[in-house]
């Protein structure tokens, strides 16, 4: 069974601070996706990373896929209250199209 | 383009009853996946249907079952409900013909068991 560990589980910061959340596994994934979920809504895809070592930027968010495709990180620069939400990573196994989700990092950005 | 629609949004049942949840995917999407989300366990995969066939299955007991219709709409059934089945049930759709496609989630059905 493939498992994804996310850390930290909870993170509360002030507006303007930088932060990094992590997604780690002992298994290799074909690719990895990051989602953000807001209260009362379903998760929404932020990015898909496919190649080991790949870095993708989405405005103030920077995503990195580890060289061995076992881990990933999400860095947010100058966090804003609108960044508040549950950040989920999901590893994809291309052999069976199966997604495995981590338990998420609950981020709160205080004004 | 309409998103993924889940009905009902909220449901209250008692132990021992059964429940059916419905999911209408984005038009043209042939894959529908179901997940259970709880604070303690996070998002856990139940099963995935693609073109009316179950393509993947998670590690849930046989009380949890699903099906997909020819129009790609899907239903999930839980029989003999237990207190621990209280959760947010999410469905997600995708075209399903490539493994890197994004999952488009509905807003879920909140199931409470009394």
Interface residues (C-beta under 8 A of the other chain):
Chain A: X1 X30 X31 X33 X35 X40 X41 X42 X43 X44 X45 X48 X50 X88 X90 X92 X93 X94 X96 X97 X98 X99 X100 X101 X102 X103 X104
Chain B: X4 X31 X33 X35 X41 X42 X43 X44 X45 X48 X50 X55 X56 X59 X90 X92 X96 X99 X100 X102 X103 X104 X105 X106 X107 X108
